[in-house]
């Protein structure tokens, strides 16, 4: 939709009413806010987890926009240290997931081996 950066598009559902046989239509705007959850929203934990995992790879390439955009990573910190700081800011239920714990163990080991 022109003129509004928050609008991504529209979803439209069309169906025929089974009792009356009339065609029904429902339109719903799709906005960026529908993809941003409040901090600690459990439905977003998987997205944050994916961003943390992707950021490990991005850190090795010196590019970090995903977690900065989510507000979990400051712009002045780089590398694997920033990944660990972002994980510290992530919701506690996410940090307690076994696969996230393992990812963070790998990041800490990489840091011990001198990877920045």
C-alpha positions, 0 to 999 in steps of 0.5 A: 500500500503506497505511502505507509512503510508499515503496510505490507499488503492485504490478505483476502478470504472469499467463501460462499455462505453454506446457508444462504449461498451468498459470496462472502469476502473478508479483507485484512491488512498485513502490517509490520507490527503483526510480525513484532511481538512484545519482549518475552512473547513466547510465540517469538522465541523461535524467531529470536533463536533463529536470529541468534543462530544466524548471527553466529554465522554473520559474526564470522562475516562481520555483518550483524543486522538481524539482532540489531533490528530486533533490538537485542544487539547494540551497534557498537559491539561486534563479533561473538561477544555481541552474540553472547550479549544478545543472548543475555538480553533474550527471554529466559525461556529461550536461553533455557532451550537445550539447542540454544544452550548448545549454540551458546556453548559453541560460541563460547568455545569459539571465543576461547579459541580466539575467534572474534 
